[in-house]
Amino acid sequence: MTTPLMSLVWTDHVTGRRGFLVVDRLVRGVASGGLRMRPGCTLEEVVGLARGMTMKEALHYDPEGRYLPLGGAKGGIDCDPREAESYGLLVRYLRAMRPYIESFWATGEDLGLSQDLVDRAAADAGLVSSVQAVYPLLDDESAARQRLADAFAMEVDGIGLGELAGGCGVAESVLAVLDRAAVPYAGTRVAVQGLGTMGGATARFLARAGLTVVAVADLKGTIANPAGLDVEALLAARDGHGTVDRCVLRPDDRELPGDAWLSAEAEVLVPAAVSYAVDGANQERIRARWIVEAANMPVVAEAEALLAARGVTVLPDVVVNSGTNAWWWWTLFGDIGADADEALARIRRSMRALVGLMLDRAAADGTTPRAAAHALVTDRLPVIAERFGWYR
């Protein structure tokens, strides 16, 4: 990967807080990537996230599909989304970014921000939509927008389809690697960091597949039970930031420090919250066999090398959590309809195929899954460039 096409730092005139926009690449004149809000967000972080979006778009390239790849981009705001001033800051950021969103940056929810909140702030900032840059690429804009709105309005057992899409992809990645290793679902233990949109849906799908969720971590700490947690009760007791009301805990559920999920007695760890959660120091505490990256960039490179040396496999975010992005565009471009069963089935098939390709490549090259994912992207970029005539 080369230097991003564009990097932008914005300073809010009211609070002095900073926001960022990085466009890694444009394909067909557009780049796709969400907007996150978290305290401590940096330009370097957003650069890495934008590059990851370029990879996710390339990995889901299907020359037979209506959805064809876009470039990668990402936005970030350095603010705690729970602060009272956060919404006004979000509106001012989107207003400042309006020329880019109208012309070439299609964005949406990410860490700290729900799609409903992004949509409301975008309207207050004078935007038609957070993804309006894609509209000129659609065959029938009106029908496409209605299809996406209908899809977001759907619920499955009380949880919105838009919230479930990404977690379905993460869970299917876990199930795919277990199947490959001939490890039965029953008896396989999972610890999840983060019970927001991605982590909550992942925990639900894995529990329903028969795995035992033994620990989940939120802003208040880690909730653990070696016999298994009641995932549905925890999900029903979350607030808007994924924090669980402890009143629903059972007598055998334990409250532990926030980082206790790292050392949980579990075969699978799913970091589904912040970037850089696993570093060179705390990786020593991990006992799991697999780490499945539901969050963006949760395992730093030093930690991954040390984990690999002791037989812990990291499944990378660019594959594992790519289902949300793909589902958005499959729906908008018309590869699938506004139908929950169709959407989840498509996500499962696509993730199974992609994880299989990645692990096959890793085995053939004698390398890590992350290196294999990068190799797959490297193979696909020239094909995309040839078809569209340019890739920059």
Secondary structure, DSSP 8 states (H G I E B T S, - for coil): ----SEEEEEE-TTT--EEEEEE---BTTBEE--EEEETT--HHHHHHHHHHHHHHHHHT--TTSS----EEEEEEEES-TTSTTHHHHHHHHHHHTHHHHHHTEE---BTTB-HHHHHHHHHHTT-S-TTGGGGGG-S-HHHHHHHHHHHHH-EETTEEHHHHHHHHHHHHHHHHHHHHTT--STT-EEEEE--SHHHHHHHHHHHHTT-EEEEEEETTEEEE-TT---HHHHHHTB-TTS-B-GGG--TT-EEE-TTGGGG-S-SEEEE-S-TT-B-TTGGGG---SEEE--SSS-B-HHHHHHHHHTT-EEE-HHHHTTHHHHHHHHHHHTSS-S-HHHHHHHHHHHHHHHHHHHHHHHHHHTS-HHHHHHHHHHHHHHHHHHHHS---
